Amino acid sequence: MNINKCRSFFDKHYKTPAFIVNQQHKKHATNDRRHFLKAAAGVSVMSGLSAFSIAAFSQSAQLQLNELVKTDPWLTLDATLNHLLPESPTGPSAIDINATAYLVQIMTVQPTPQDEKEFILKGVGWLNGYAMSEKSANFAQLSFADKEQLLRGISKSRAGKNWLNTLLGYIFQAMLAPPSYGGNPKGIGWQWLEHQAGFPLPEQGQRYFELPKRARIDLISHVNYQQKRKVSTARSTHSGTRKT
């Protein structure tokens, strides 16, 4: 069923969007990394959008973001991200890692599948509809306890679980990506995890989606070559241990 025809997280006709199905097919290749990120982060659980491009999170970018989150969809998305990774004495929060600013870039600057962007925006309407039916107020206006109750409620549906997992994925990315992508200001996520980032870091104009097509092909070829080399080395080692 077309996602645009769904009316809530609990619509019985909901079908998992193609971008999530594609991610699930690749899950076996990234499963270990995802488990590590979840453990490290300690988390339990397009119409009308203007481009938001930043190389570093400047004062003007902060002012722009402050205006953006005053109205939906960003009002609700910001409230959701901040609830999923709230302020804590044990690690950075969604605010600290600029999670909302990172998601704005995902939605307006980076090459993101259209069905993914539509799903994220649809979830805003579904969440507020659920909040109005349960609490007579939009999600961003609720107390922490009420927000927790509603998010746990939608997580019991397949659509709600998909939506929350999508946002959690971007929280992890905002914590670990180079600052030029909008999150992880001054490498705060790396510092928390005691991670030494590679060098040089990409600046605006050098991000993966801004590279010339030829360079991107060469990069992919290099990665494939390194993978094939590892496989070949492993096979040679195994072959050398056989008894004659």
N, C-alpha and C positions, 0 to 999 in steps of 0.2 A: 504494500500500500504506500502511496506517495505520502511522505512525511508531512506535507503541507495540509493533508486532510485529517491528520490526527488532532485531537482536541485536548489531550492531557497525557501525562506520563503513564496513565493507567488505561489508555485506549487499547482495547483487545486486538485491534487491527494493526497495531504498531509492528513494524518490521525493522530490524537492525539496519542502519544506514550502510551503504557500500563501503565508506571509508573505514568503518569499524570492522567490517568483515575482512577487508584487505589487511588491516592491522593484525587481526587474529590469525590470519594465514602466515604472517611473518613472526608470530609470537615465539615460536620455538627458537628463533635466532637471537632474541633479545630477552628471553625469560630471566636469565641469571642477572642481567643488568637491572631489569625492572625490580626484582626482589631486593637488590642492593639499594636502589634509590628509595624504595618504600621504607626499608629499615633505617636508612640514614636520615630521611626526612622526618620520621616519627609521625606519620599521618595515618589515622585509623579509618578512617573511613574510605546583498547586504545593504541593504539599502540605507541611506542616510548616514553612512560612516565616512568620515574624512580621513585622509592619510595621516599617519602619526609616525614620523620617521625621526629617530634620534641616534646620534653616535654615542653620546654620553647623556645621562639624565640631567639636563640643564634646568635652570630656574624657569625658563620659558616653557620647557616641556612639562614641568610640574604644574605650572599654571594652566596649561592646555588640558592636562589630565584632570585637574580639579574641576574644570568646567564640564568635561565630558561625563564625569561620574555623578553629576547632579541629576541627570535624567536617564531613563531607560533607553537602550538595554544595559548601559554601563553601570547604572546605579545598582541594579540587581546583580550583575556579574561581579562587580567589585565587592558587594556585600557577601556573596557566596564564596569568592576566593579568600576573603579575609576570615570567614568562618572556618573554612577547610584548613587553613594554616594560621591560626590566631597568634597574638602576641604571647610569648613564652620566655621564661628565664633560661631555658635550655637550648634555644636556637632561634634563628631568624624567622620572622613572620612573613606573610604574603606582602604586607606593606614594605618590610625591609628589603625584600628581593625584587620589588617593583613588579609583582605578578600581574597586576592589571595592565600596566604599561606594556609588558611583554605580550599579553593577550591582544591588546590593541594592534600591535605590530603584526601578530599572526593573522588578524582579521583584515588588515588594511594594506600591509606592505608585502609580507612574504607570500609566496605562491601556495596558498592553502586550498584544498578541494572545496568547491562551492557547496557540495552537500554537507560538508563538515561545518562550514560557517552558518548555513541555514539551520542545522540541527542545534548549534549553540544558541542561536537567536530564538528559535522556537522554544527551547527549554526555558528561556526567561519568561515567556508568556505562560507556559504551563506551570512554572513554579509560582508565579504570582496568582494565577487562577486557583491553584491549590491552597495558597496562603489565605486568599480571600474567603474560600469556602470553609477553611478550618479555623482561621483566626480573625477574619474580617479586616484584614490589613495586608498591604503588600509586604513581600519578604523583607525588604531593607528596613522596614519600620518596626520589625519585631525584636523582642528580647533575644539574648543568646540562647536561652533555654528553648524558646519557641522555634527558633531557627534550627536548632539541633533536632528537635522533634520532627519538623517538616522534612529535613534532609534525610533523616533516617527513614521516614515514611516513603519518600520517593525512591530510596535505594532498594526497596523491596520489589519495585517494578523493573522490568528489563530496560525500559526507556530511561528511567531515572538513574539506574546503575550505569548505563552507557554514558549518560550526560555527566554525571559526577566523575566518572573515570576519565572522561575527556578533559575536564577542567583540572583534575589532579595531575594528569600527564603534563599539562602546560605549567602547572606550579613547579614540577620537577625540572622542566626545561628552563624556566625563569631562574631557578636557583643555580643551575649548572652551565648555562650557555654563556659565551663571551658577552660582556656588557654592551657591545655594539648592537646586539639583538634586542635590547630594551630592558632586560632584567639583570639580576646579579650585579648591582652597582658596586664598583670598586672590588669586585670579586668576593663579596661577602659570603656567598654560598660556598665558594672554594675554601675560604678561611675557616669556616665552621667545620667543614669536612677534612681540613688539613690537607687539601689537594693542591699540588703544584701544577698550574695550567701550562699548556704548551706555549711556545714562543716562536715567531711573533703572533700576537693575537690579531684577528681580523678587525679592521676599522670599517666604518661606513664606506661603501663602494667596493669593499673586498669580501663581503659576506657571500656565502655559498651561492645564493640565488642571484647575485650580481656579477658573478664571474662570467667571462666570455664562454660561449658554448664549447669551444675547443678546449679551454682549460678544464672545464667540468668533465669532459670526456677523458682527458689525460689523467685527471685525478681518479676517476672511477677505474680506469685501466690500471693505474698504479696499485690501487687497493685490491683489485682482482688478481694482479700479479703476485702481490705479497701473500694473499690467501692461498693461491695455487702453490707458491713456493713452500709454505708451511706444510701443506698436504703432502707435497712431494718429499720433503725432508722426513716427515713422519713415516711415510711408506718405506723410504730407504732404510731408516733406522730399524723398523720392524723386520724388514727383509733380512737385515744383517744379523739378527739374533736367531734366525732359524737354524736348526741343526741340519748338517749335511749327511 
